[in-house]
């Protein structure tokens, strides 16, 4: 039978170019934010289970671990000291194949080990064994691989859509890179800086205001003056780093909830707000491109933790981002902005969505016919190789939040 042509539409993007809009809001929750902790744990557990299935059976079996929850604990931070009196609670929730051909798998230990390993790599001030409790409520399922080959591996397990766009705006890039700078580089220089960071960007015209919430570690600070000096150092470093990504005027505010006159400071014991009642859930934070962008198309799907073989809520969010980036790259500067939305139907092939809708904003000098044709080719090529998504995730070439 001849191959069925994919339903790919390419239309003009009927909106004002993002850089010319009068107001733009962009948010990123840092790696130590409770919601990001949940995203990271969900994805780490999914990858660990996927590797276990691949090692044992040569294929990724059914699982979804996209329901991790964090229940905040209780802590009393002080300058020079502090104590966690009640550990935070991490609960792993979802579904996994726990038995194959009558043989039980060590899914629970695999999941908890992956969760601990991930958090250990993110939170440098946390005592993992004493300040966090772990529980695994992942539901059990079984499969008989001796039976008929499962069609599930090729068919969408949900009717869902994914969204992506490119390129990132200047403000989006600035917000993303500011958080990365804080949690991956600056904390090595400013020892009192914790990993729970949130960056909010607001651009009005050509002015960008960055509001940064940065959890500070009390035991690394001698007192009030030490805290204020650290905040000033962070402010100056963030402002200096911002000049790499924009020539617009940038203003930076750090920990605006502080009140030095009343001795109110953003102090923590662990560098994480989850130590003191701040809860988290998978899917409540950054989208698949690492940002929260109300001025751009977004999906409500939790990308992290969903299985990478059949769950279109994950696959299409990642694919749409890659398609959008490649369209811009292939255009050679002829595309100012592109939005991509992909919709599945449950039970239908993942590589043949109900529709892949592309909206382009070409430059005035672009050949629209060629630009539209290239966009359609890029989308078609990515859909053909949608089955490469699992390997790209397992090798760290794609991220989910």
C-alpha positions as CSV (number, residue, x, y, z in Angstrom):
1,X,0.0,0.0,0.0
2,X,1.3,3.5,-0.7
3,X,2.4,5.6,2.3
4,X,-0.2,7.8,3.7
5,X,0.7,11.5,3.4
6,X,1.0,13.3,6.7
7,X,-1.4,16.2,7.4
8,X,1.1,19.1,7.7
9,X,-0.3,22.6,7.3
10,X,1.8,25.7,7.0
11,X,0.1,29.1,7.4
12,X,1.1,32.7,8.2
13,X,1.6,33.6,11.8
14,X,-1.0,36.3,12.4
15,X,0.5,38.0,15.4
16,X,2.9,40.8,16.2
17,X,6.6,39.7,16.3
18,X,7.4,38.9,19.9
19,X,10.3,41.3,20.1
20,X,8.0,44.1,18.9
21,X,5.2,43.4,21.4
22,X,5.0,46.1,24.1
23,X,5.1,43.7,27.1
24,X,6.6,40.2,27.5
25,X,6.6,38.0,30.6
26,X,8.9,35.1,31.0
27,X,9.5,32.8,34.0
28,X,11.9,30.0,34.9
29,X,11.8,27.9,38.0
30,X,15.3,26.8,38.9
31,X,16.5,23.2,39.4
32,X,16.0,23.4,43.2
33,X,12.4,24.7,43.0
34,X,10.0,22.1,44.4
35,X,8.1,21.8,41.1
36,X,11.4,21.4,39.2
37,X,12.6,18.8,41.7
38,X,9.4,16.8,40.9
39,X,10.0,17.2,37.1
40,X,13.6,16.1,37.5
41,X,12.7,13.1,39.7
42,X,9.9,12.0,37.4
43,X,12.1,12.1,34.3
44,X,15.0,10.4,36.2
45,X,12.7,7.6,37.3
46,X,11.4,7.2,33.7
47,X,14.9,7.0,32.3
48,X,16.0,4.5,35.0
49,X,13.0,2.2,34.3
50,X,13.5,2.6,30.5
51,X,17.2,1.5,30.9
52,X,16.1,-1.5,33.1
53,X,13.6,-2.6,30.5
54,X,16.1,-2.2,27.7
55,X,18.8,-4.1,29.5
56,X,16.5,-7.0,30.3
57,X,14.2,-7.2,27.3
58,X,15.7,-5.0,24.6
59,X,12.7,-2.6,24.5
60,X,11.1,0.1,26.7
61,X,8.0,-1.3,28.4
62,X,4.9,0.6,29.5
63,X,5.3,3.1,32.2
64,X,4.3,6.7,33.2
65,X,6.0,8.3,36.2
66,X,4.7,11.9,35.7
67,X,3.0,12.3,39.1
68,X,5.8,12.9,41.6
69,X,4.8,15.0,44.6
70,X,6.8,16.9,47.2
71,X,5.3,17.7,50.6
72,X,7.3,20.4,52.3
73,X,8.9,19.8,55.7
74,X,9.7,22.0,58.6
75,X,13.0,23.8,59.3
76,X,14.4,26.6,61.4
77,X,17.3,28.4,59.6
78,X,19.6,30.8,61.4
79,X,22.8,32.7,60.5
80,X,25.6,30.3,61.1
81,X,23.4,27.3,61.8
82,X,19.9,25.9,61.3
83,X,17.9,22.7,61.7
84,X,15.4,20.6,59.7
85,X,13.0,19.3,62.3
86,X,10.7,17.5,59.9
87,X,12.0,16.0,56.6
88,X,10.2,16.9,53.4
89,X,8.4,13.9,51.8
90,X,8.9,12.8,48.2
91,X,6.2,10.5,46.8
92,X,6.7,8.7,43.5
93,X,3.4,8.1,41.7
94,X,2.5,6.6,38.4
95,X,2.4,3.2,36.6
96,X,5.1,0.8,35.5
97,X,5.5,-2.7,34.1
98,X,6.5,-4.6,37.3
99,X,6.3,-8.1,36.1
100,X,7.2,-9.8,32.8
101,X,6.4,-13.4,31.9
102,X,5.7,-14.0,35.5
103,X,9.1,-12.6,36.7
104,X,8.9,-9.7,39.1
105,X,11.1,-6.7,38.5
106,X,12.9,-4.5,41.0
107,X,11.0,-1.4,39.9
108,X,10.5,0.1,43.3
109,X,14.2,0.1,44.3
110,X,15.1,1.2,40.8
111,X,12.7,4.2,41.1
112,X,13.8,5.3,44.5
113,X,17.5,5.0,43.7
114,X,17.0,7.1,40.6
115,X,15.1,9.7,42.6
116,X,17.8,9.9,45.3
117,X,20.6,10.1,42.7
118,X,18.9,12.9,40.9
119,X,18.3,15.1,43.9
120,X,21.8,14.4,45.2
121,X,23.1,15.9,42.0
122,X,21.0,19.0,42.3
123,X,21.0,19.9,46.0
124,X,24.6,20.4,47.4
125,X,23.5,21.6,50.8
126,X,21.0,18.8,51.5
127,X,21.5,15.8,53.8
128,X,19.7,13.3,51.6
129,X,19.3,10.6,54.2
130,X,18.2,12.7,57.1
131,X,16.3,15.6,55.5
132,X,14.2,13.8,52.9
133,X,11.8,10.9,53.1
134,X,11.0,8.8,50.0
135,X,8.0,6.7,49.2
136,X,7.1,4.8,46.1
137,X,3.4,4.4,45.2
138,X,3.9,3.5,41.5
139,X,1.2,1.1,40.5
140,X,1.9,-2.4,39.2
141,X,1.3,-3.9,35.8
142,X,2.4,-7.0,34.0
143,X,3.0,-8.1,30.4
144,X,3.6,-11.4,28.6
145,X,6.3,-10.8,26.0
146,X,5.8,-14.4,24.8
147,X,2.5,-13.4,23.2
148,X,1.6,-11.4,20.2
149,X,3.8,-8.3,19.5
150,X,2.2,-5.3,21.1
151,X,0.9,-2.7,18.8
152,X,1.1,-0.1,21.6
153,X,4.7,0.7,20.8
154,X,3.6,2.3,17.5
155,X,0.3,3.9,18.5
156,X,-0.5,7.0,20.5
157,X,-1.8,6.2,24.0
158,X,-3.7,9.5,24.3
159,X,-5.5,12.2,22.3
160,X,-3.3,15.1,23.1
161,X,-1.3,18.0,21.6
162,X,2.2,19.4,22.0
163,X,3.4,22.9,21.3
164,X,6.7,24.5,20.4
165,X,8.1,27.7,19.0
166,X,11.4,29.2,17.9
167,X,13.6,31.1,18.2
168,X,13.7,32.2,21.9
169,X,13.2,35.9,22.3
170,X,16.0,38.0,23.9
171,X,14.1,38.1,27.2
172,X,13.4,34.4,27.1
173,X,17.1,33.7,26.5
174,X,18.1,36.1,29.3
175,X,15.8,34.5,31.8
176,X,16.9,30.9,30.9
177,X,20.6,31.8,31.0
178,X,20.3,33.8,34.2
179,X,18.9,30.8,36.1
180,X,21.6,28.5,34.6
181,X,24.3,31.1,35.6
182,X,23.0,31.2,39.2
183,X,22.5,27.5,39.9
184,X,25.4,26.0,37.8
185,X,28.1,28.6,38.0
186,X,27.6,31.4,40.5
187,X,26.9,29.2,43.5
188,X,30.5,27.9,43.2
189,X,31.7,31.5,43.9
190,X,28.9,32.5,46.3
191,X,28.8,29.6,48.7
192,X,25.7,30.8,50.5
193,X,23.6,30.7,47.3
194,X,21.2,27.7,47.3
195,X,19.7,25.9,44.4
196,X,16.1,27.0,44.8
197,X,16.1,29.9,42.4
198,X,13.3,31.5,40.4
199,X,13.8,34.1,37.7
200,X,10.9,36.3,36.5
201,X,11.5,38.5,33.5
202,X,9.3,41.4,32.5
203,X,10.1,43.4,29.4
204,X,8.3,46.7,28.8
205,X,9.5,48.2,25.5
206,X,13.3,48.1,25.7
207,X,13.5,47.8,29.5
208,X,13.8,44.4,31.2
209,X,13.3,43.8,34.9
210,X,14.6,40.6,36.4
211,X,13.1,39.6,39.7
212,X,15.1,36.8,41.3
213,X,14.2,34.7,44.3
214,X,17.3,33.0,45.6
215,X,17.2,30.8,48.7
216,X,20.3,31.5,50.9
217,X,22.0,29.0,53.1
218,X,22.1,30.3,56.7
219,X,25.1,28.3,57.9
220,X,27.2,29.8,55.2
221,X,26.5,33.3,56.5
222,X,27.8,34.9,59.7
223,X,25.1,37.5,60.0
224,X,23.0,40.2,58.5
225,X,25.9,42.1,57.0
226,X,27.2,39.0,55.4
227,X,23.8,38.3,53.9
228,X,23.4,41.8,52.5
229,X,26.9,41.5,51.0
230,X,26.1,38.2,49.3
231,X,22.9,39.6,47.9
232,X,24.7,42.6,46.5
233,X,27.3,40.3,44.9
234,X,24.6,38.2,43.3
235,X,22.9,41.3,42.0
236,X,26.1,42.6,40.4
237,X,27.0,39.2,38.9
238,X,23.6,38.7,37.4
239,X,23.6,42.2,35.9
240,X,27.1,41.6,34.5
241,X,26.0,38.3,33.0
242,X,22.9,39.9,31.5
243,X,25.1,42.0,29.2
244,X,26.0,38.8,27.3
245,X,22.5,38.4,26.1
246,X,21.0,41.8,25.6
247,X,21.8,45.5,25.0
248,X,18.5,46.5,26.4
249,X,18.4,48.2,29.8
250,X,18.3,45.6,32.5
251,X,17.3,46.1,36.1
252,X,17.7,43.3,38.7
253,X,16.0,42.9,42.0
254,X,17.0,40.0,44.4
255,X,14.7,38.7,47.2
256,X,12.2,41.5,47.2
257,X,10.4,39.9,50.2
258,X,13.3,40.7,52.5
259,X,13.0,43.5,55.1
260,X,16.3,44.2,56.6
261,X,14.9,46.6,59.2
262,X,12.6,43.8,60.5
263,X,15.3,41.1,60.1
264,X,13.3,39.3,57.4
265,X,15.6,37.3,55.1
266,X,15.2,34.5,52.6
267,X,17.2,32.0,54.8
268,X,17.2,28.2,54.5
269,X,19.0,25.3,56.0
270,X,19.3,23.3,52.7
271,X,19.1,25.9,50.0
272,X,15.7,24.6,49.1
273,X,12.3,26.0,50.0
274,X,10.8,22.5,50.3
275,X,12.4,22.3,53.7
276,X,9.8,24.5,55.2
277,X,6.3,23.8,53.8
278,X,6.8,24.6,50.1
279,X,5.2,21.8,48.1
280,X,5.7,20.7,44.5
281,X,4.2,18.6,41.7
282,X,5.3,17.4,38.3
283,X,4.0,19.5,35.5
284,X,3.4,22.7,37.4
285,X,6.7,24.3,36.4
286,X,8.7,24.9,33.2
287,X,7.5,23.7,29.9
288,X,9.5,21.4,27.6
289,X,11.8,24.3,26.5
290,X,12.6,25.2,30.1
291,X,10.4,28.3,30.4
292,X,6.9,29.4,31.3
293,X,5.9,31.8,28.6
294,X,2.3,33.3,28.7
295,X,3.0,35.3,25.5
296,X,3.7,32.1,23.5
297,X,1.9,28.8,22.8
298,X,2.1,26.3,25.6
299,X,0.7,22.9,26.5
300,X,-0.5,22.0,30.0
301,X,1.0,18.5,29.6
302,X,3.6,17.4,32.1
303,X,6.4,16.3,29.7
304,X,8.7,14.8,32.4
305,X,8.1,11.2,33.4
306,X,5.8,10.2,30.6
307,X,7.0,7.2,28.7
308,X,8.9,8.3,25.6
309,X,7.6,5.6,23.2
310,X,3.8,6.1,23.1
311,X,2.9,9.1,25.2
312,X,2.3,11.9,22.8
313,X,2.0,14.4,25.6
314,X,5.7,14.0,25.9
315,X,6.7,13.2,22.3
316,X,4.8,16.0,20.6
317,X,6.0,18.7,23.0
318,X,9.6,17.6,22.3
319,X,9.1,17.1,18.6
320,X,7.3,20.5,18.1
321,X,10.3,22.2,19.8
322,X,12.8,20.4,17.6
323,X,10.7,21.1,14.4
324,X,10.5,24.8,15.2
325,X,14.2,25.1,15.9
326,X,15.1,23.3,12.7
327,X,12.7,25.4,10.6
328,X,14.4,28.6,11.8
329,X,17.9,27.1,11.3
330,X,17.2,25.9,7.8
331,X,15.6,29.2,6.8
332,X,19.0,30.9,6.9
333,X,17.5,33.9,8.6
334,X,14.3,34.1,6.6
335,X,12.0,33.1,9.5
336,X,11.5,35.6,12.3
337,X,9.2,33.4,14.4
338,X,7.5,30.0,14.1
339,X,4.9,28.2,16.1
340,X,4.3,24.4,15.9
341,X,1.3,22.5,17.3
342,X,0.9,18.7,16.8
343,X,-2.3,16.8,17.7
344,X,-2.7,13.0,18.1
345,X,-5.6,10.6,18.1
346,X,-5.5,7.8,20.6
347,X,-4.8,4.5,18.9
348,X,-3.4,6.1,15.7
349,X,0.3,6.0,14.7
350,X,2.6,8.5,16.5
351,X,4.3,9.4,13.3
352,X,1.0,10.3,11.6
353,X,-0.7,12.9,13.8
354,X,-4.1,14.1,13.1
355,X,-2.5,17.4,12.2
356,X,0.8,19.2,12.5
357,X,0.0,22.9,12.2
358,X,2.8,25.3,11.5
359,X,2.5,29.1,11.6
360,X,5.4,31.2,10.2
361,X,6.4,34.8,10.4
362,X,8.9,35.2,7.5
363,X,11.0,38.2,6.8
364,X,9.9,40.7,4.2
365,X,12.6,39.5,1.8
366,X,11.9,35.7,2.2
367,X,10.6,33.6,-0.6
368,X,7.4,32.4,1.0
369,X,6.9,29.5,-1.3
370,X,10.4,28.1,-0.5
371,X,10.1,28.9,3.2
372,X,6.7,27.1,3.5
373,X,8.0,24.1,1.6
374,X,11.1,23.8,3.8
375,X,9.0,24.0,6.9
376,X,6.8,21.2,5.7
377,X,9.9,19.1,4.8
378,X,11.4,19.7,8.3
379,X,8.2,18.6,10.0
380,X,7.8,15.5,7.9
381,X,11.4,14.5,8.5
382,X,11.1,14.8,12.2
383,X,7.8,12.9,12.3
384,X,9.4,10.1,10.3
385,X,12.1,9.8,13.0
386,X,9.9,10.3,16.0
387,X,11.0,6.9,17.2
388,X,14.4,8.4,17.9
389,X,13.0,10.5,20.8
390,X,13.7,7.8,23.4
391,X,17.3,7.5,22.5
392,X,17.8,11.2,22.5
393,X,16.3,11.4,26.0
394,X,18.3,8.5,27.4
395,X,21.6,10.0,26.1
396,X,20.8,13.4,27.5
397,X,20.5,15.1,24.1
398,X,16.9,16.3,24.9
399,X,15.7,17.8,28.2
400,X,12.1,18.0,29.4
401,X,12.0,21.1,31.7
